[in-house]
Amino acid sequence: MAGEQSERGGISMNRLKDATSPYLLQHADNPVDWFEWGEEAFAEARRRDVPLLISVGYSACHWCHVMAHESFEDPETARMMNERFVNVKVDREERPDVDAVYMNATTAMTGHGGWPMTVFATPDGDPFYCGTYFPRPQFQRLVAGVGQAWATDRQAVLSQGSKVVEALGQAAALPPGPLPTAETTQKAVRDLERSFDAVRGGFGGAPKFPPSMVLAFLLRHGTPDAVRMAEKTLEAMARGGIYDQLGGGFARYSVDAGWVVPHFEKMLYDNALLLRVYAQWWRATGSPLARRVALETADWLLREMRTSEGGFASALDADSEGVEGRFYVWTPSQLREALGEERGAWAASVFEVTEAGTFEHGTSVLQLLSDPDDVALLDDVRAELLTARSARVRPGRDDKVVAAWNGLAVAALAEAGALFERPGLVEAATRAAELLDEVHIDGGRLVRTSRDGRAGDNAGVLEDYGDVAEGFLALYAVTGDARWFHRAGELLETVLTRFPDGSGGFYDTPDDGERLFQRPQDPTDNAAPSGLFAAAGALLSYGALTGSARHREAAEAALGTVSVLAERHARFAGWGLAVTEAALAGPVEVAITGGLDDPRTAALHRAALMAGVPGLVIALGDGEVPLMEGRGLVGGEPAAYVCRGFTCHAPVTTPGDLKRELLGSRRG
């Protein structure tokens, strides 16, 4: 093996032994001579005159583990890789830019994508053959074949690579359309209705992913049809196997159309987004199920995902003891063993656990399709089963802190804490924001990841700036602490100066970032808001707080893409549509004066939070925020000013009057 390898505890360690990524560390004892992404790998490929073999994945990825066990831990496969290639292992969560450009190449070549992603590239990084998971025999043949082609038919390989790069370079970004209108959002609702599963909730067939951003849009849109689709989906997910009926929190997706069997990994971004949506569902309808699921998800975040530094870890693995889902599934006999015969049988009936099973090997994923009459017994049984489950081997946790996803968590916890009057959640949001401020931000520039309180060396991408700014503004709206307003402004200044594409949109990477074979730019929402729409939402809110035409115009230009997507691809523009609803509403601005410790101020603040106006912007505290300037007490009492574009109605001093003003503003 290469001289860079070392011994640790009798196990040969490769170059990944010093990585900060938990995913890369999972591969540190592979016999593969892995490099991290960087110039060292490119230089070595040029020196040896061999291609790069780039393997992209993430720590909670089940099929990444399968390919690692089959191929990367196999000495013969590793020998073939080491002889023919410079091998590069990439954590897609640390380097979403690298992942994005090679995923574009993979989907262009194969018609589909996924992880693990396997890319063969020239020493300069130009891809010439791509794929995803390969079983070991097929992978060995591929490694041998590509190596042989490079040695004997180099020109054909280089030609293939140049054609791919040229084709991707010529692919036009989605052209911006006009500023979306109310008709745009109505068309989007009609498009969503065409793919809506009226029986099981959600959109389309299997597999089903939580459509978090689409649900946020539908709740903001607020028409009966929109709310019906949102409620059906939210209830179906909350009662299905995709939701952890014992510990709270949602899995990544359901492999079936009925939300029964999940792919068991749990991601921070899913749960942050869903926490916010369930809290908003409760605000809109008062649903007890919405409240329970929101609070259980928040408690799960604090219990299982919070790091010692106050941030939130990226993911929990799908596997434990090398088996997918083992930690979460049950058999009737296991329920009886944990609860006794009578209550075990009752639990099996309530949670849909059968002898045949709903998952593998006669096991079942817990569901709660309806609430039993004896709610107290249900609570006791859930607590006992959670305790029994805690004795099992837990799935691994990827404890790196990703800036964007922590920004989503800050926003969700701050809002949920305020809505449910749980100050501990607001405190957790504040501590996570402080970690981002102290470790990830320097001079308005963001680092994407940290671990153990130490910043990584990977620059933030557009989604990091947009989501962290969104989180900071949400935290300001809840706490009145103006430092979060100022920090958001600094990040958005970087967005406006380093990311523009010259056509009203934004690239996903800054203009002074690492040069890849393609500069990534994807306006569509995927598992989390696209960088474009995340930035648009934060720019819109910041513009409303400051009266800045520059920020407002940048947000509106970015939203032009929504007009193109809404009619046919609304599922991929959920957050853009949600931001559009805010823009169409004004957004409505509320400036609340008075001491933050005054109960009268608190009552006005809560009335504003509970109003449910799309994208409502709240300013409170002192005059550091421009929206507060000139908004004084009324007769010595705290007051609220309802405004649009800094033009305000007469101030009100009671929660009831404020509620009426805000309801009138929504109708308008």
N, C-alpha and C positions, 0 to 999 in steps of 0.2 A: 504494500500500500504506500501512498504518498508520504513523503517525509514530514508533511504538515500534521500527520496524525499523532495522537498521544495516547497514553494509557491512563485510564481512570478506573479504579476499583477492578482492575483486571480486564476491563472491556476496552477495546480499541475505539478511540473517539476520532471522528473526522473534523473538518474545519468548522462545522456547525456547533462545536462544543462551547463556543463563546457567544453564540447568538442570543439575542434578547427575546426572540419569538418563541413561545412554547411549541408552536408547530415545527419550527426548524429544529428545536431541541429534541423533538420526538425522533428525529432522523440522525442525531449526533452519533449514535453507535452503529449506524448502517455501514456495511463494507463498501458502499458507494463513496467515492472521493468527492463529496459535495462541496461546492462553492456557494457562498451567498451571492445574491445579485450584486453586481458592481464591476468596476473597471478591472479588478484583479482577474475575474473570470474571463472577460473579453481578451485581456492581454495574454493570458495563458492559452486561450484557443488560437490566437494569432501565432504565438510562439510555436505551438505544436502543430499548427496548420490542420486543425480538426474542427468539426462543427460543435455547436452548443446543444446539449440536451437539457431543456428547461422544463422542470416539473413544478406545476403550480397547484396549491391546495390550501387547506386550512385545518385547524386542529380538530374541529368537531365533525369533520367530513368522514362518513362511514366508508365510502368507496376509496377515499385516500388511504385509510388504514388497510383496506383489503389489498390494494396495490403495493403498499409498503411491505406488508407481510409476505406477499407472493413473490415480489420481484426485488425490492430494494434491500431486503434482509437476506436474500439468497446470494451466496458467494459467487456462484457461476454467473448469474445475471449481472452482478456488480462488476465482476472481472470484465465482461464484455463491454459494459458501459464505460468503465475506466480506460480501457484500451482504445476505444474509438471516439470518445467525446470528452469535452469538459462539461461536467454535470452541475447544473445550477438549480437549487431548491428555492422556491419563492413562496412566501406567505401572502396570499392574495389580500388578506385583511391589512397587512402592513403596506403592501404596494398595490393598491387598487389601480394605479395607472399602468403598471406593467401587466397586471391581469387583464385590464380592459383592452389594450392593443392586441395582445395575443389571443384573447377571446374573440375579437373581431376577425382575426385571421382564421381561427379554428372554425367558427361558424361559416365563414366564407368558403372554406375548403370542404367542410363536411356536412354543412346544413344544420348542425346542432352544436351545442356546447355543454360544458359541465366540468365537474372536478372529480378526480384529479385531471388537470389539463396537461397534455404532453406535447411539447413543441420542439421540433428540430430546427435550428437556425444557424445561419452563417456566423463566423467569428465576429461580425459586426452587428449581429442580432436580428438580421432579416429572416423571417420564418420561411421555410420551404416545405415542411410537412408537419401537420398538426393532427391531434386526436385527443381523446379523453382517457378513460380507463381501458387498459389492455390486460387480459389474462397473461400469466407468465409465458406460456409457450408462444403465444402470438407476439408478445412484447420482445422476446428473445429473437424471433425471426425478423421483427421490425428493426431492432438494433443492428443485427447483422446486415440486413439489406440496405439500410440507410448508410451504414459505415462503408459497405462495398460500393455503393453508388458514389459516395464522396471520393473514394479512392480511384475509381475507374471511369466515372462519367461526370467529372466535376462541373463541366460547363452546363450540362443539363440541369444539375441541381441549382447552380447559381442562376440560371435562366428562370427556373421555377420560382425561386425566391424573389427575383426582381419583378416578375409578373405579379406576384401576390402584393408586394409593397406598392407597386405602381397602381394596381387596382384599388387598393385600400386608400391610397393617397388621393385618387380621383373621386372616391365616393363622397358625394356632397352631403354636408350636414343638413338636417331637416330644416327647410327654409322657414323663417319666421312668417307668420301671418299677421293679420290685423289684430288690434287689441280685442280680446274676447269680450263678448257681450252676454246679456241674459239669455239670448237665443243660443249662444255657444253652450252654456251650461245645461240648457234644456235639451239640446241635441245629445249631449253627453249622457244625460239620464236615459234618454231613449235608446242610445247605443248599449248602455249597461243592461237595460231591460231585456234586450235580445239575447244576451248570454247568461242572464240570471237564472239560477236553479231555484224555482219557486217551491220545490219540495224540501230540499236539503240546505238551502242557503248557499251563498257564494256564487261564483261566476265560472261557467264552463264545467268541464268534467275533471276526472282524476289526472294527475294529482291536483290537489287544491291547496293554494297558499292563502294565508290570512291577508285579505285585501285591505290592509289597515288604512292606507291613504285614500282609497276609494270610499271607504266607510266614513272617513272624516269629511270628505266632500259631500256625500249624501246627507249626512246630518246637518251640515251647514246649509245645503240647498233647501232642506226643510219641507219640501212638498210631500203630500201623503205617499205618493209612489216611491219617492226617494227614501223616506223614513222607513217605509215598509221593507224595502230591500235591505236596508242597514240593520233593522231590528231582527229580521229573520236570520241573517247571517251571524250577527253577534250572539244571538241565543243559541244557534246551532253549534257554533264553535265552543261556546262556554259549556255546553252540555256534552260535547263529544270527547273522543279520546285525544284530540289535539291539545286539549287543556288538561293539565295535571290536576285531577280531582282531589288529590290529597295535599299537595304542597304548593299549588298555585303555579302560574306561569304557563306559557304556551310553547309547544314544539314548533319546529321550523315549517312543517307542512304536513298535510294528510296524504297518504299514498292512495286513498280511495276518495270517491266523490261525497261520502257521507260523514267525513270528519272522524271516522272510527279509529283507524290505525295511523299514528303519526310516523314521520321520520323523526326520531326521538331527540335530536339535538335541540338545545334551547339557545337562542341567540338574543343578545342584549337589544339589538335594534327592534326585533319583533315585539318584545315585551314592553319596551319603552313606548313604541307607537301604539300598541294595543291598550296599555294602561291609560294613555291619554284619550283614546277613542271611547273606552268603556266609561271613563269619568264623564265625558261629554254626553254619552248616551244617558247616563243617570241624570245629568243636569237637564237634558231635554225632556225626559219622561218620568223621572223618579223611580225607574225600575229597580226593585230590590236585587235582582240578579246582577244588574250592571254594577251596583254598589259593591256587592260581595266580591265579584270577580276583579274589579278594579283594586279593591283594598288587598285582596289576597295576592294579586300580582305585584303590588307595591311591596307588600311584606316579603314576598319571595325575592324580589330584587335586593332588599336590604339584608335578608338572611343568607342568601346563597351567592349573590353576585358582587356584593360590596367588597372592595379590597381594603387592606389595612390603612392605605393612604386616603381612603374616602372616595375613590373613584369606583367604577363598575367594570367588572371583567367582561370579556367579549362573548364567551360562550361556555356552555356545558356540552360535553361530548354525547353522542348518541349511544356509545358503547360503554359497557363496564364488563370487566373480566373477559374482554374480547368478544362480547356478544351484544348485538344491537338490542336495546330496549330492556335488557335483563333487570335493570334497577326498578323499572316502572310496572311490569306486568305481574298478574296474579292468576292462580288457579283456585277453584273452589276449596281444595284441601288446604291451601295456604291461608285462605281467609278463615277457615274453621280453626286452624292451628293458632292463628293470631287472636281470634275473637271468641272461640268456643263454638260448639255445634249450632246453637240456636241463632246467635247473632251473626255467625259466619254465613249461615244459609240466607239470613235476611240481607246481609251485605252483598252476597252474590246476586241476589235478585235485584237489589237497588242499583248496583253498579254494572249490570249486564255481564257478569262473569259466568261462563258456562263450562261444562265438561269438554265440549268440542273446542271452545276457545275462539277468540276473534283474531289472534295473532299466531305466532309459530309455536309448535310443540304443545298444543293444548292450553296455551296461556291466553289471557284476555287483557286488553287495555281497558282501564276503568272508564265508564261513561256514567252520566247522571241525566238520563233522558227526561226525567220529571222529578220534582221534589216529593219525597215521601211525606206522609201525614205526620210522622214523628220526627220533627226537625231536630229536637234535642238529642234523640238517639243518633241521628245522622252525624251531628257535630261530634258526639262522643266516639263513634265508630271511625270517623275520619281522623280524629286525633290519635286513636290507638293504632290505626294502620300506618299513619305517618311515623309514629314512634317505632313500630315494628320494621318499617322500611328503612329507617335510619341505620339499622344494623347491617344492611347490605353494603356491598362494595359500591361506592359512589362513582358516577361517571367523572372523568377528568374535567378539570376546569382550565380554560385558556384565560389566564389572569392578566393579559396585557390590556391596557386601557386605550381604547380607540377614541380619538377626539370627537368625531362626528357622532358616534353612538352615545357617548357620554353627554353630548349636547342634547340629544333626543331625550335621554334619561332626566337631565336637569329640567327640561321643559315639562315633562310628564309628571315628575314628582312634585315640582313646584305647584302646578295646577291642581293635581289631586290633593295635595296637602291643604291648599286653600279651600277647595270645594268641599272636602270632607272634614274640614277643621281638624286636621292631623298635623300639628306643628312639627312633629318629628320627621315627616316626609319633606317639609320645606327645609328643615335643617340638613337633611341628607342631600337635598339638591344644592344647597349652598356650599356644603363641603366639597361636593364633586366639582362645582364651578370653581372653587378656590384651587383645587388641584389642577384643573385646566389652566387657570390663570398663572399659577406658580411654576408649573412644570412644562406646559405645552406652549405657552405664548411668550414671545420675546419681540418687543418692538412692532407689534401688530402682525407678526408672522407666527404661523402655527406649525408645530410638529405633530404628526399624525398619531404616533403611539408613544406610550411610556410603559415601563414595568418596574415594580418595586420603587416607584418614585423617581426613576431615572428616565429621562427623555431618550427616545430613539433618534436615529439620524435620518428618518424619512420625512420629507417635507409634507405638510398638509396639502390636501387637494380641495377642490371647490366645495365638496359636500362637507368637509370639516369646517370650513369657514362659515358656510350657510347654517349648518345645524348648531354649531356652538354659538353663533350670534343669535339664532332663534332661542336657544336655551337661556342665554343671558338676558334677553329682552323679556322672556316669560318670567324669569326670576325677579327682574326689576318690577314687573307688573304686580307681583305678589308681595314683595318685601318693601318696595320703595327705596331700595339701596341703589343710589345713582351710579355707583362704580360699575355695575353690570351694564347699565346703559352706555357708559363711556367705553367699556371694553368692547361691546358690540360694535360701536361706531368705529373703533380702530380696526377691527377685523373686516368690516365692510369697506373701509377705505382701501384695504389691500385688494379686496375683490374688484373694486372699481378701477384700480390702477394696474393690476397684474394679470387679470384673467379675461378681459374683454376679447371678443373675436372680431371686432370691427363691424359686425352686422347686427348688433343689438343683443347678441347672446354672450355666452362665456365658454371658454375652454375649461376642461376639468383640471388642468395643471397650470401653474403660473408661468409667465413668459421668461422667468429666469430659472426655471426648474430643469431637471435632467432631460436631455434630448433623447427621445425614443424614436423608433422608425416611423411613428405616427403620433401626432399630438391628440390625445383622447378628448372626445367631446360627445357625450351621450345625454340628450335632454330628457330621456324617458325614465320614469320611476321604475325601479325594480323591487328589491326587497326593502329598500328604504328610499326616501325622497331623492330624486336626482339632484346633483349639485346645482343645476340651473334653477330648479323650482325651490330648493332650499334657500338659495341666495335670493330669489325673487321675494319669497315670503318675509325674510328678515329685512331686506331693503324696503319693502312696503311698510312694515311696522316702524322701522327707524325713520322713514320719511314722514310718517304720520306724527311721530313724537317730536320731530324737529321742524316740520314745514319745509324740508329740503326738496325742491323740485328735482334736483340731480338724482337723489335716491328714488323718488317716485317714478321718474321717467325711466330709470334703469330697470326698475321692477316691471313696469308696463311693457318695455321692450322685450324683456325675457319672457313675459307671459304670452307674447305673440305666438310662440310655439304651441300653446294650448289650443289655439284656434285650428291648427293643422291636425292635432291629435284627437280632439274631442269627438269628432263625428264618427270615426272608425276605430280608434284605438284608445278609448277613454280609460280602459283598465290600466294603461301605462302612463296616465297623466293625472292620477288621483290627487297628488299634492298640488300640482299646478292648478287643477280645478278648484281645490279648497282655497288656495291663495286668490284665485279669480273671484270666488264668492266674497272674500274680504275686500278686494278692490272694488267690486260692484257695490258693496255696502258702504263704501267710503274710503278706507275703513272708518267706522265710527270711532271717535276719540272721546275719552272721558278723563278730565283732569279733576282730581279730588284733593281739596285743600284741608288742612287741619293736622293736628299732631297725630302721629301714627299710633300713639298709645291712648288716644281718645276713643272711647266706645262709639261715639257718634261718627267719627271718621271710619272706624272699622265697619259699622253698619252700612255706610254708603259704599265702602269698598266691596263688601260681600254682595250687595245688591247688583253692583256692576259685574262682578264675577259670575253671578248666577243668571245673568240676562240671556246668555246664549246668542248674542249678536255675532255674526261671522267675522272673525278676525279682529274683534274689539281690541282697541289699544287703550291701555290704562296708564296714566301718569299720576304719581303721588309723591309726597315727600316735600322737598323744597324746590327752589327755582332753578336748580342746575339743569333741568330738562326744559327745553324751550316751550313745550306745550303748557308748562306750569306758569310761565311768565305772565304777570298781570291778572292771574286768577286768585283772588283773595277770599278771605272769610266773608261771610254775609251776616251782618249783625253780630259779629263775634262768634258765629257758629261755623263748623265745618260745612263745606259746600261741594257740590259736584257740578261740573260744566260739561254738557254734552255738545260735541263739536264735530264738524266735518271740514277738513282743509283749514283748520285753525279758525273757522267761523263758528261761534258758539251760540247756543240758545241761552236764555236767562238761567242763572244758576238755581239749583234746587238744594234743599237742606234735609229732606227726609228720604229714606229708602223707597217709600211708596211712590213719591214723585219721580225719583230717578228711574224706577222700574217703568213707569208710564212713559217717560221720555224715551227710554231705550226701546220699548216695544213699538212706539211710534216711529222711531228711526228705522227699525227693521221693516215695518210695513212700507216706509218711504223708499 
